[in-house]
Amino acid sequence: MDNRDTSLPPGEVYARIGRDGFARLVTNFYQQVAEDELLRPMYPKGDLQPAARRLQMFLEQYFGGPDTYSQRRGHPRLRARHARFPIDRAARERWMALMRSALDDVDFPGEVRAAIEQYLENAATFMINRPPDEGGMFTTRYSPSDITTEE
């Protein structure tokens, strides 16, 4: 029995699929978001292209590509950048379902897909900022005055 870890380190993914691979993944994902009743309202009524460009730059950088995202936008600060969107478990699950579908469509090699999917599963969970009892993804809004700093 061989117990060696054969997973692909995240920093090696870009070398395997390049900018074109990430472009295909992100394009496919946002084509689905454009038609999705739960996720589409998170984005401005206009073009989804700015969000797609940001996601592609971020993924490329995280997975070993150029650091264009940080050069243009600074530290990713994922939770802070997404805090204005009420993200609950249902939103997280939908986001991952669309991303898995996009991964299916681009048909990356198994170890590449596994590395990307593993990271996205963890990152999507990290983005949850609403408990299930606070309503749907867009029914609950809060303001900075709602936040307490109890010690």
N, C-alpha and C positions, 0 to 999 in steps of 0.2 A: 504494500500500500504506500503510495506516494503522498506525503502530507505537505509538500512544499507549497508555499503561497505563490500562485501563478497569476495573481491579479496585476493589472497594469497600474503603475504609479500615476497619479493624476498629472504630474509634470511631463509625462511622455505622450499624453493623448494628442496634443497639438501636432507633434511630429508625425503621428500616424494618419490624421485626417485633414490637417491643415485648415486654412481659412475657408476653403470651399466646403469642407465637411460641416463646419460650424454654421456657415451661411445656409446650407441646405436644411440643417436641423432647425435653426431659428425661423427661417422662412416658413417651413412646414408648420411649426408651432403657432406662429402668429396668423397663419391662414385659418387655423382652427379657432383661435381666440376671437378673430373677427366675427365669427358666427356663434359664439358661445354666449348664452343669456346670463350666465353667472359672472364670467370674467370680463367680458367686453365692457361693461359699465365702469370698470376700474380705469379705463384709458380715456383720454380726451376724445370728443366726438369725431375729430379729424383723423388724420393718418396715424397708423400704428408704427410707421417706420422709425420714428425716433426711439421708441421703446425697443424695437427689434435691434437697432444698431447698438444700443446700450447693452442689451443682453448678449449679443454676439461678442462685443469687445470684452465684456466681463468674462464670459466662458472661455474665450481664447486665452486671456491672461491667466485665469485660474488653472487652466490645463496646459500651461507651458508655452504659450505663444507670446506675442509682443505685449508690452505693458501699456498699450494705448489707453486702456480704460483709466488707469491711475494717472497717466499723463494729462488726460482731458478732464477727469472728474474727481481726482483725488482718491482717498481711501474709499473702498466700496461701502462701508457702513450700511450693510444690507438692512438690518432691522430699522435703523433710523430713517433710511430712505423710504421704507415701506410702512412706517408707523401711521401715516395718514389714511391708510387703507385698512378698514376693519377686516382682518383675515381670520376666519375661523377654520375648523377642521374640514368643513364641506368645501370651502374655497381651496384649501390645500390639496384635498383629494382630487378636485376637478383639475387644478393646475397640473398635478402629477399625471392624471389620466391623459390630458392633452399632450404632455411632454412624452409620455410613454408611446402614445400613438405616433408622434413625430419621430421618435427613435425607431419605431417599427418601420416607418416609411423610408427612412434614410438607410436602414440596413447596414449599420456599422459592424465591423468584426465584433465578436462576442466580448472580448476583453475590453474593447473600447466602450462599447455600450455599458458594460457592467461598471466601469469606472465613472462614467458620466452619470448613470442612474443612481449609483450609490451616493455621490455627492449631492445630486438634486433632491433625493429623498430626505437627506439630513437638512439641507438648506431650506426646503419647503416646510419642514416641521418647525424649524427655527423661526420662520416668518409668522407663525400663528401668534396673533396678538389679541384674540378674543376667545373667551370661554364659550362653550356651546349654548349656554343659557342666555346669552345676550342677543339672540336673534340671528338673522341671516347676515350674510356678508356685508350688506349695505344698509341694514336697518339701524345699526347702532353707530353713532358718531360720538366722539368725545372731544373736549377742548383741554388745553393745558391746565385749566383750573380744576379739572376732574382728577388730576393726578395728585396723589398724596405721597409724602416722603416720610412715612412712619419708620421709626427705627426699632 
